């Protein structure tokens, strides 16, 4: 078990409601990625199709981070954002 998985396992009981919400969001984001891939398959221009495929990949990656609990308090995504968040604004 890596550090991120260990964090999720330890944090999950205290953050079950938040994690449940993250799973809901990850499902929405994955559905969005599928829709973008359908658009990419219908796109005639190669550059636009590749752009849409990359966009779908980014959405799928984000869904994975949410599912892995990385956005829970103390997780790597959460820590990264809160370190940049100062005085109500992103630094």
N, C-alpha and C positions, 0 to 999 in steps of 0.2 A: 504494500500500500504506500503510495507516494504521499508527500506532505499535504497536497491539496485534498486528496481523498481522506486523509486522516482528519483534516480540518472539518470537512463536510460531515463526517461521521460524528465528530464531537459536537459540532454546532447544531446539527439537525434537530435534536430534541428541543432545544431552546428556541429555534427559529422555524418550527414546523409550518406555521401559518404563512410566513414569508416565503418559505421554500415552495409551498403549495402554489402560491401566486406566481413564483418564478417558473414552475412547471407549466402553468396555464399560459404564461407569456411565451415560453419556449415552443409550445404547440402552435400558437398563433404565428410566431416567427418562422417555424418550419413550413407551415401552410403557405405563408407569403413566399418563401423560397421556392416552393413547388410551382406556384403561380408564375413567378419570374422565369423559371426554367421552361414552362410551357410557352411563355412569350418568346424566349430565346429560340425555341425549336421552330417557331413560326417566322422568325426574323429572317429577312432576305440578305441583309448586309452582314458580312462576316464580322466586321469590327463591332457592330452593335450586338450581335449574338454573343461574341466573346465577352463583351462588357457585362451583359446580362448574366452570363454563366458565372463570372467573377462575383457579381453582386449576390447571386444566389448562394455561392460558396460562403461569402462573408456572413450572410444571414444564418446559414446552417451552422457555421462556426459559433456564432453568437448564441444560438439556441443550445448548442452543446455546453458552452460555458455556464449558462443558466441552469441546465440540467445537472451539471457537475457540482453545483453549489458554490461556484467561484464568486458569485455576486452577493453571497450572504456576508453579514458583518464578520470581519476578520479574514475573509477569503481574499485571494490575490487580486481579483478584479475590483472588489470593494475597496481594498487598501490602496490600489493604484489610483482610483478616482478620488478617494477622500484625501490622499496626499496632495492632489492637485487642487482640491476645493478649499479655498481660503476666503474667509469673510463673505460667504454667500456667492462667490464667483469662482469659476475655474481659472486657475493661474496659467 
